Amino acid sequence: MPLKFNYSFIKRQQEPFYIFYPERLKKKIRIFNENFSGEVLYAVKANPSKFIIEILLKKGINSFDVASLNEVKLIKKISPNAKIFFMNPVKSRNSIKKAYKNYNVRNFAIDSLDEIKKIQEETNFAKDLNIHLRLAIPNKFSAISLSNKFGVKEINAPQLLEYIKKEFFKVGICFHVGSQCMNPIAYKIAIEISKKIIKRSGVKINFFNIGGGFPVFYPGYKDFCLDDYFNQINDYILNLDDDNFLNTKLLAEPGRSIVSECMSMIVKVNLRKKNKLYINDGIYGSLNNAGYLGFNYPVKLFGREDKKSKFEPFIFYGPTCDSRDFMPGPFYLPDSINEGDWIEIEHMGAYTMTMKTKFNGFFEKYNVFTI
Ligand SMILES: Cc1ncc(COP(=O)(O)O)c(C=O)c1O
């Protein structure tokens, strides 16, 4: 577990750092465990920190969606018995072979016949594999679309399902409604498309995986209630009166929703020019989504209070020399803010520190503390 934070550290701290709130993570895990009627696979890509994986395991999440061989190794090192779902639809031959042979991975996603063939060849035509067919479905309610790169079209899906049924142990369907999905209807639409495909194929489905996409509160996004998502999914799945869904196991792969709120990043102001704050993290560090995607995050002063000043909108610039290193926000902070102040950027647990580069010599390492 990370070291306990003490405000006296701030005097010594020069680089951006993180605060981890374990209780917030535990609360989110509880919400998923109590409200989702299937099995939760945590999407490791959102945040692969060991202290997060350990809490997930302790709280009953023992299955993981991974994208690479390194993520397989990471999870197996922490928990040799964890169940791995290798859900990247396009994998290297080497990662397929090693995941199967050395790490006992039996669940793989695909979205083409060529990828199926690769899996067959690299596993010596193993008969103990579960193959999950990734469908292309609309991502129109999501901040980040995941529909362009992956997914098999409705027209081609039934044939692939039949092939999987014939050649492998178990058959799965999976999809992703896109990350930060702002309308639970997206899941209903995706389930309807899946139902049609399954019916046409006549294949009995062993796994039905509704992916990730559950949203998090960011300023500028409309309010939402996670219960609406769970109700929509649970009701719809439980009421599926379709023989092809008999004994089907329901799965989900949340990433962002599980870990976003449990971490804040603390950044320092290097300079203020009117409403521009030059801070010590940016798009090449943890703020990729704030820059490229224009994500806003809740912010507040860290380490000092100001109850008197008016709140003003600020934009952030990162520490590199690239002028694209810019986060538009707007981030509302007290007008007294100036060089040397620290800012807590909240909801920074997902897709943040994993995206960092070493550009311009920055972002070598982030210290993480708990509170
Ligand atoms: C295959 C797959 N599963 C799950 C996730 C996690 O999605 P989210 O963070 O939106 O919950 C992603 C995100 O890219 C993904 O590609």
The ligand as an SDF file (V2000), in Angstrom:
LIG
                    3D

 16 16  0  0  0  0  0  0  0  0999 V2000
  -12.1170   -4.3620  -24.5560 C   0  0  0  0  0  0  0  0  0  0  0  0
  -12.3140   -3.3110  -23.5220 C   0  0  0  0  0  0  0  0  0  0  0  0
  -12.9540   -3.6450  -22.3810 N   0  0  0  0  0  0  0  0  0  0  0  0
  -13.1490   -2.7500  -21.3940 C   0  0  0  0  0  0  0  0  0  0  0  0
  -12.6770   -1.4610  -21.4910 C   0  0  0  0  0  0  0  0  0  0  0  0
  -12.9150   -0.5070  -20.3520 C   0  0  0  0  0  0  0  0  0  0  0  0
  -13.8440    0.4530  -20.6950 O   0  0  0  0  0  0  0  0  0  0  0  0
  -14.2830    1.6120  -19.6970 P   0  0  0  0  0  0  0  0  0  0  0  0
  -13.0540    2.1700  -19.1090 O   0  0  0  0  0  0  0  0  0  0  0  0
  -15.0420    2.5460  -20.5450 O   0  0  0  0  0  0  0  0  0  0  0  0
  -15.1540    0.9850  -18.6480 O   0  0  0  0  0  0  0  0  0  0  0  0
  -12.0340   -1.0400  -22.6690 C   0  0  0  0  0  0  0  0  0  0  0  0
  -11.5590    0.3260  -22.8160 C   0  0  0  0  0  0  0  0  0  0  0  0
  -10.9080    0.7210  -23.7550 O   0  0  0  0  0  0  0  0  0  0  0  0
  -11.8370   -1.9980  -23.7090 C   0  0  0  0  0  0  0  0  0  0  0  0
  -11.1930   -1.6880  -24.8390 O   0  0  0  0  0  0  0  0  0  0  0  0
  1  2  1  0
  2  3  1  0
  2 15  2  0
  3  4  2  0
  4  5  1  0
  5  6  1  0
  5 12  2  0
  6  7  1  0
  7  8  1  0
  8  9  2  0
  8 10  1  0
  8 11  1  0
 12 13  1  0
 12 15  1  0
 13 14  2  0
 15 16  1  0
M  END
$$$$
